[in-house]
Amino acid sequence: MLRNGLEPWHVAIVALVCLMLFGSKKLPEMARGLGRSARILKAEARALREEPPTER
């Protein structure tokens, strides 16, 4: 069913719809927020991996 995955025109349509829904001023703010969230998630995951196991 999804043999080819996303084609370039799929990405273009999604970008156009996002631009129409949110406007050109909101998209950079949303991208910055998403980037911050990704960095926080990455840092927390790294901290959990490096944390020594606690004994009870």
PyMOL commands that set and color helices and strands:
alter all, ss='L'
color gray80, all
select helices_A, chain A and resi 8-50
alter helices_A, ss='H'
color red, helices_A
deselect
rebuild
show_as cartoon
